[in-house]
Amino acid sequence: MLTLAALACDPAPAADNSAASKPVSEAKAEPAQQPKCRDYSELDPSTLPDLPDTPYTATFLQVWETVLTKHFDPTLGCVDWPAVRAEYGEKLRTAEGPEAAYRLMNEMLGRLGQSHFWVSSRDAQGPAPKGPARIPIELRWIEDTVTVVDNDVDGHTTKIPTGAEVIAIGDTQVAKTIAAAKKQAEGPTTFVHALDRNLEYSLRCKPGDPVDVVYTPLGADKPTTAKVVCQMPKVELLSVGNLTDIPTRISSRMLEGPDKLGYIAFNFWMLPMVADVEKRLGELRAAGMRGLVVDLRGNPGGVGAMSVPIARMLLPGGGSLGTLKFRDFEQTFNVAKNPQAFAGPIVILVDEGTASTSEIFAAGMRDLGRVKIAGGGPSAGAALPSLIQQLDGGAMLQYVVGDYHSSKGAVAEGDGVAPDIAVVETRKTFAEGKDQVLEAGVKHLREQLKTTATPG
C-alpha cells in the first residue's frame, strides 16, 4: 500500500465575498466554475508520444494502461495521467535493475494517493519463506519496537516473554528488516504493513527445526537467546479466485466471568468460512451469550461478499454496510432483516493490521449503530477493493478497481476506522500479560448489559 489521500480536484482560489469592497454588479456575479477534471475513458494510448526504450518500458506501459482502463474513477482524481506517463517513462532511463524500475513505478502509482496500488517481484516483497511451519510467536510494532505480543500460539508456548524486543530471528537481523520496510514504505501505515509482511517471512521455517531468537526482555540491559522449535500452524488453506492457499483460522470461546460474553476471531474473509462462523456463534448463543466481541485485529481482508452473511447473523433489522462504486456499476452490501440474528451488544476490535473487508464491515456496522469499535489506534485505512494480476516479465501488480462509502457516507480509506474506545498500548502492558483492547471492549459490553436487557 501507498500513502493515502483524498481524491479531489485542487480547489479554486477563494473569492472575496465582501460586497462593500466591490461594485454591486461584481458582488452579484456568479462564482467561478470549478475546473473540470479530464475524463480519460476515451483516451487512445496509441496517440501519445513514444517513450524511451528501456528493458522495463513494456512493463511500465502495462501498469500505466491498466490504471487508465480499470480505475473506478475515469478522471483518476484529476491527476494528469499522460503527463505522469511521460515523466516516469523518462525516469526509467536511470533504473539500474528491475527493483529500481519497480520503485519508480510505485512512485508513479503513489501520485494517485490510494492504497492497494503496488508493483513488485517476489524478491521485492521479501525473502521466500523457508518452510510451511512457523515460530509460534506474534510480533507487532509497539513503541517503535518489534515487540512480542503473544508467546502462546496454537497451544505452543515459548520461553520468550511478551513485551520483549526481538533483535534477530535465525540469521535475520530485525534492524535490517525494519530498514527494508522503511525503504518499501511511502508512509507510516504502509511501513507497518511492509514490516508485518517481512517479519512473517522471517518467522516461517521447516517443521521441527530449532531457530535461535535473540530478544531483550522489557527492562533488561542485555539480550538473550531462546531456541524455539518451528511448529505447523493450525490453519485451513482456502482459495477463492486469485486468493490461493490462504491460511485461515477461526477461534471462539466464552470469556471468563458471569456476564456471558462471547468472543470470536478470524484472520481472513473467505466465503467457505461462513458456515464455521455461523456454527460457532450458534454454540455461543446456546451457552447463553449476552454480549459479543468480534476480534478483527490483524485481519487484512479477503472476499468482500463474506461481510453480508456475517452481518446478517448480527443485524436483526438488516441494513446496508455501504456501497462499492466501480467504473461501470455499483454494488451495495445490503443485509436482509433477520429476526433470528443475535441482538445483544457487540464490540469490534481493530488494530493497524485491520484492513480492506474488515474495515468495510466495521465501518458499515458502526454506521448502522450496531457496534462500537475498540483499538489502540485506527485501522489500516486501506479499504479499497483491488485485483492482482501477473505482468509480462513476471512482476505482480495490485490495483484498485472500486471506491467504498458506508451507508452514512463515511470512508475507511486513508484515515482508517478510528476506535470509539481508544486504548494506549505499551510494551509494559504486554509484558504484564494484559490485552488492554480486549479488556476495554469487555468493560464496554458490561456497561451496556447493565442498562439493557437484550436477549441473545
C-alpha positions in Angstrom: 0.0 0.0 0.0 1.0 3.6 -0.6 0.4 6.8 1.3 -3.3 7.7 1.2 -5.0 11.0 0.3 -8.5 12.2 -0.7 -9.3 12.1 -4.4 -10.3 15.6 -5.3 -9.5 18.4 -7.8 -7.5 21.3 -6.5 -10.0 23.8 -5.2 -10.4 27.1 -7.0 -8.9 30.2 -5.2 -11.2 31.6 -2.6 -13.1 34.7 -3.7 -13.6 37.9 -1.7 -17.3 37.9 -1.0 -17.4 41.3 0.7 -20.0 43.4 -1.2 -18.6 46.6 0.4 -15.2 46.2 -1.3 -16.5 45.9 -4.9 -19.3 47.2 -7.1 -22.8 45.7 -6.6 -22.7 44.2 -10.1 -19.4 42.4 -9.2 -20.7 41.3 -5.9 -23.7 39.6 -7.6 -21.5 38.0 -10.2 -21.8 34.2 -10.4 -18.8 32.4 -8.7 -16.2 30.9 -10.9 -16.8 27.4 -12.0 -14.7 24.6 -10.5 -12.2 23.4 -13.1 -13.5 20.1 -14.6 -11.2 17.1 -14.4 -10.4 15.4 -17.7 -12.2 12.1 -18.3 -9.6 9.6 -19.6 -12.0 6.8 -20.6 -11.8 7.7 -24.3 -8.1 8.3 -24.3 -6.3 6.3 -27.0 -2.7 5.5 -25.7 -1.5 5.0 -29.2 -1.9 8.7 -29.8 0.7 9.6 -27.1 4.4 10.1 -27.8 6.7 7.1 -27.7 8.7 6.6 -24.5 12.4 5.9 -24.2 13.2 2.3 -25.0 14.4 0.5 -21.8 14.3 -3.1 -20.5 11.4 -2.1 -18.3 9.3 0.1 -20.6 6.9 -2.6 -21.7 6.1 -3.5 -18.0 5.7 0.2 -17.2 3.2 0.7 -20.0 1.3 -2.3 -18.9 1.0 -0.8 -15.4 0.1 2.7 -16.7 -2.6 1.4 -19.1 -4.1 -0.9 -16.5 -4.7 2.0 -14.3 -6.0 4.1 -17.2 -8.6 1.5 -18.2 -9.5 -0.2 -14.9 -9.6 2.5 -12.2 -13.1 3.3 -10.8 -12.6 7.0 -11.5 -12.1 7.8 -15.2 -10.6 11.2 -14.1 -8.0 9.5 -11.9 -8.6 12.1 -9.2 -7.6 14.9 -11.6 -4.1 13.5 -11.9 -2.6 14.4 -15.4 -2.0 10.7 -16.3 -0.5 11.3 -19.7 2.0 13.8 -18.1 2.8 11.2 -15.4 3.4 8.7 -18.2 5.9 10.9 -19.9 7.7 11.9 -16.6 8.2 8.4 -15.3 8.8 6.9 -18.7 11.8 9.2 -19.0 12.9 8.4 -15.4 13.2 4.7 -16.4 16.4 5.5 -18.2 18.1 5.8 -14.8 16.8 2.4 -13.4 19.7 0.1 -12.7 17.9 -3.2 -12.4 14.3 -4.4 -12.1 13.9 -3.4 -8.4 14.8 0.2 -9.2 12.3 0.2 -12.0 9.6 -1.2 -9.8 10.3 1.6 -7.2 9.8 4.2 -10.0 6.5 2.5 -11.0 5.4 2.5 -7.4 6.3 6.2 -7.1 4.2 6.8 -10.1 1.3 4.9 -8.6 1.7 7.0 -5.4 0.6 10.0 -7.4 -2.9 8.6 -7.2 -2.8 8.8 -3.4 -4.6 5.5 -2.7 -3.9 2.1 -1.1 -3.8 -1.2 -2.9 -1.5 0.0 -5.7 1.7 -1.9 -5.9 4.2 -3.4 -8.3 6.6 -6.0 -7.1 8.5 -9.2 -7.7 8.8 -12.0 -5.1 12.2 -10.6 -4.1 10.7 -7.1 -3.6 8.1 -8.5 -1.3 10.6 -10.1 0.9 12.7 -13.3 1.2 11.0 -16.5 0.2 9.6 -18.4 3.3 11.9 -21.2 4.4 9.1 -23.6 5.1 5.4 -24.1 5.9 5.9 -24.1 9.7 6.2 -21.1 11.9 7.9 -19.8 15.1 4.9 -19.7 17.5 5.0 -16.0 18.5 3.1 -12.9 17.4 5.0 -9.7 16.7 3.8 -6.1 16.4 5.3 -2.6 16.1 4.8 -1.2 19.6 6.6 1.9 20.8 8.9 1.9 17.8 10.0 -1.6 18.6 9.3 -5.1 17.2 7.6 -6.5 20.2 6.4 -9.9 21.2 2.6 -9.5 21.9 1.8 -13.3 22.1 4.0 -16.2 23.1 1.3 -18.9 23.1 0.2 -19.6 19.5 -2.0 -22.6 18.7 -1.2 -24.1 22.1 2.6 -23.9 21.6 4.2 -21.8 24.3 7.6 -20.3 24.0 10.0 -19.0 26.7 10.2 -15.6 25.1 8.3 -13.2 27.3 5.6 -10.9 26.0 6.8 -7.2 25.8 10.3 -8.3 24.8 12.0 -6.6 21.9 13.1 -9.1 19.2 16.6 -8.5 17.9 17.2 -11.4 15.5 15.3 -14.4 14.1 17.7 -17.0 13.0 20.1 -15.4 10.5 17.7 -12.4 10.1 18.6 -9.2 11.9 15.4 -7.3 12.7 17.1 -3.9 12.3 17.7 -4.8 8.6 14.1 -5.9 8.3 12.9 -2.6 9.7 15.2 -0.7 7.3 13.9 -2.7 4.3 10.3 -2.0 5.4 11.0 1.7 5.6 12.5 1.6 2.1 9.4 -0.1 0.7 7.1 2.2 2.5 5.5 5.5 1.5 4.1 6.4 4.9 3.6 5.1 8.5 0.7 2.8 7.8 2.4 1.3 4.8 5.6 0.8 6.8 3.7 -1.2 9.4 2.2 -3.5 6.7 5.6 -3.9 5.0 7.2 -4.7 8.3 4.5 -7.2 9.2 4.8 -8.9 5.9 8.6 -9.2 6.1 8.5 -10.4 9.7 6.1 -13.1 8.7 8.6 -14.4 6.2 11.3 -14.4 8.9 9.1 -16.4 11.2 8.5 -19.1 8.6 10.6 -22.3 8.8 10.6 -26.1 8.4 8.6 -28.2 10.9 10.7 -29.3 13.9 13.7 -27.0 13.0 15.1 -25.2 16.0 15.6 -21.5 15.5 17.6 -19.1 17.6 15.6 -16.0 18.5 17.5 -13.1 20.1 15.4 -10.8 22.3 15.7 -8.3 25.1 13.1 -8.5 27.9 11.5 -5.3 28.9 13.8 -3.6 31.4 16.8 -5.9 30.7 20.2 -4.5 29.8 21.4 -7.3 27.7 19.7 -9.5 25.0 19.3 -13.3 25.5 18.7 -16.1 23.1 16.0 -18.8 23.1 16.0 -21.8 20.8 12.4 -22.1 19.5 11.1 -25.2 17.7 9.1 -24.5 14.5 5.5 -25.7 14.6 2.9 -26.2 11.9 0.2 -23.7 12.3 -3.3 -25.0 12.9 -4.9 -23.4 9.8 -7.1 -24.4 6.9 -5.9 -23.5 3.4 -8.7 -21.9 1.4 -8.7 -20.5 -2.1 -11.2 -18.1 -3.8 -10.3 -16.6 -7.2 -6.9 -15.1 -7.2 -6.6 -15.7 -3.4 -5.0 -19.1 -3.2 -3.9 -21.2 -0.3 -4.9 -18.6 2.3 -4.1 -19.9 5.8 -7.4 -19.3 7.6 -8.1 -19.6 11.3 -11.2 -19.1 13.4 -11.3 -19.2 17.2 -14.2 -18.7 19.6 -14.9 -19.1 23.3 -16.9 -17.8 26.2 -14.9 -15.2 28.1 -14.4 -15.6 31.8 -16.8 -14.0 34.2 -20.5 -14.1 35.0 -21.6 -11.8 32.2 -21.9 -14.4 29.4 -19.7 -12.6 26.9 -18.7 -14.4 23.7 -15.6 -14.0 21.7 -14.9 -14.8 18.1 -11.9 -14.0 15.9 -11.0 -14.9 12.3 -7.9 -13.9 10.3 -9.3 -13.6 6.8 -12.6 -13.1 5.0 -13.1 -16.2 2.8 -16.6 -17.4 1.8 -16.0 -21.0 2.8 -15.5 -19.8 6.4 -19.1 -18.5 6.8 -20.6 -21.9 7.9 -18.0 -22.3 10.6 -18.6 -18.7 11.9 -22.3 -19.4 12.0 -21.8 -22.7 13.8 -19.5 -21.1 16.4 -21.9 -18.2 17.0 -24.7 -20.7 17.4 -22.7 -22.6 20.1 -22.0 -19.3 21.9 -25.7 -18.4 21.9 -26.7 -21.8 23.1 -24.3 -21.3 26.0 -26.3 -18.1 26.9 -24.2 -15.4 25.3 -25.4 -11.9 26.1 -22.7 -9.8 24.5 -20.1 -10.4 21.8 -16.5 -9.4 21.0 -15.6 -9.7 17.3 -11.8 -9.6 17.1 -10.6 -8.3 13.7 -7.1 -7.4 14.8 -4.6 -8.4 12.2 -7.3 -9.4 9.7 -6.2 -7.9 6.3 -9.4 -8.6 4.4 -10.3 -11.0 1.7 -13.5 -11.5 -0.1 -15.9 -8.6 0.5 -19.0 -10.7 -0.2 -18.4 -12.6 3.1 -19.3 -9.5 5.1 -23.0 -9.8 4.2 -23.8 -13.2 5.6 -21.7 -12.5 8.7 -23.6 -9.2 9.2 -26.9 -11.0 8.8 -26.1 -13.1 11.8 -25.8 -9.9 13.9 -28.4 -7.5 12.4 -31.9 -8.3 13.3 -33.2 -5.2 11.4 -30.9 -5.5 8.4 -29.4 -2.5 6.6 -26.6 -1.5 4.3 -23.0 -1.9 5.1 -22.2 0.6 2.3 -21.6 0.8 -1.4 -18.7 -0.1 -3.7 -18.5 2.1 -6.8 -16.8 0.6 -9.8 -16.3 2.3 -13.1 -19.3 0.8 -14.8 -21.6 -0.2 -11.9 -22.2 0.0 -8.1 -22.5 -2.8 -5.6 -24.4 -2.2 -2.3 -23.8 -4.5 0.6 -27.5 -4.9 1.5 -28.2 -7.1 4.5 -31.7 -8.6 4.8 -33.7 -8.4 8.0 -33.2 -11.4 10.2 -35.3 -11.6 13.4 -33.3 -14.6 14.5 -30.0 -12.6 14.5 -28.1 -12.1 17.7 -29.4 -8.9 19.3 -27.0 -8.3 22.2 -24.3 -5.6 22.3 -21.3 -6.0 20.1 -17.7 -4.7 20.2 -15.3 -5.0 17.2 -11.6 -4.9 18.0 -9.2 -3.3 15.4 -5.5 -2.5 15.1 -3.2 -1.3 12.4 -3.4 -4.7 10.7 -7.2 -4.5 10.2 -7.8 -3.7 6.6 -10.0 -3.9 3.5 -13.1 -6.0 4.1 -12.5 -5.9 7.8 -12.7 -2.1 7.6 -15.8 -2.2 5.4 -17.5 -4.5 7.9 -16.5 -2.4 10.9 -17.4 1.0 9.4 -20.7 -0.3 8.0 -21.8 -2.0 11.2 -20.9 1.2 13.2 -22.9 3.4 10.9 -25.9 1.2 11.4 -25.5 1.9 15.2 -24.9 -1.8 15.8 -21.4 -1.9 17.2 -18.7 0.1 19.0 -15.1 -0.1 17.9 -12.2 -0.6 20.3 -8.5 -0.4 19.5 -5.1 1.1 20.2 -5.5 3.3 17.1 -7.2 3.4 13.8 -7.3 0.5 11.3 -5.1 0.4 8.3 -7.0 2.9 6.1 -6.8 0.5 3.1 -10.4 -0.3 2.3 -10.5 -0.1 -1.5 -11.2 -3.3 -3.4 -8.4 -4.4 -5.7 -7.3 -7.1 -8.1 -3.9 -8.7 -8.5 -2.5 -9.7 -11.9 0.8 -11.0 -13.2 2.6 -8.8 -15.6 4.7 -9.7 -18.6 8.1 -10.4 -17.3 7.0 -11.9 -14.0 6.2 -8.9 -11.9 2.9 -8.6 -10.0 0.5 -5.7 -10.0 -2.1 -4.9 -7.4 -4.5 -2.2 -8.5 -7.7 -0.5 -7.2 -11.0 -1.2 -9.0 -13.6 0.4 -6.7 -14.4 3.0 -4.1 -16.2 2.4 -0.8 -18.6 4.6 1.2 -20.6 3.4 4.2 -24.3 4.0 4.4 -23.7 7.4 6.0 -21.0 8.4 3.6 -18.0 7.6 5.8 -14.9 6.3 4.1 -12.4 4.0 5.7 -9.7 4.7 3.1 -6.9 7.0 4.2 -7.6 7.6 7.9 -8.9 4.1 8.7 -11.7 3.2 11.1 -11.0 5.2 14.3 -11.9 3.4 17.6 -14.8 4.7 19.7 -13.0 3.2 22.6 -9.3 4.2 22.3 -6.6 2.4 24.3 -2.9 3.3 24.7 -0.9 0.0 24.0 2.5 -0.2 25.6 5.3 -2.8 25.9 4.7 -2.8 29.7 1.1 -3.9 29.5 2.1 -6.7 27.1 4.8 -7.7 29.5 2.2 -7.9 32.2 0.2 -10.3 30.1 -2.6 -7.8 29.6 -4.8 -7.4 26.5 -5.9 -3.8 27.1 -8.0 -3.6 23.9 -10.0 -6.7 24.8 -10.3 -5.5 28.4 -11.7 -2.2 27.2 -14.2 -3.9 24.9 -15.3 -6.2 27.7 -15.8 -3.2 30.0 -18.0 -1.5 27.4 -20.1 -4.6 27.0 -20.6 -5.0 30.7 -21.7 -1.4 31.0 -24.2 -1.9 28.1 -25.6 -5.0 29.8 -26.2 -3.1 33.0 -28.6 -0.7 31.2 -30.3 -3.1 28.7 -31.8 -6.5 29.0 -31.3 -7.7 25.4 -31.9 -11.4 24.6 -29.2 -13.3 22.7 
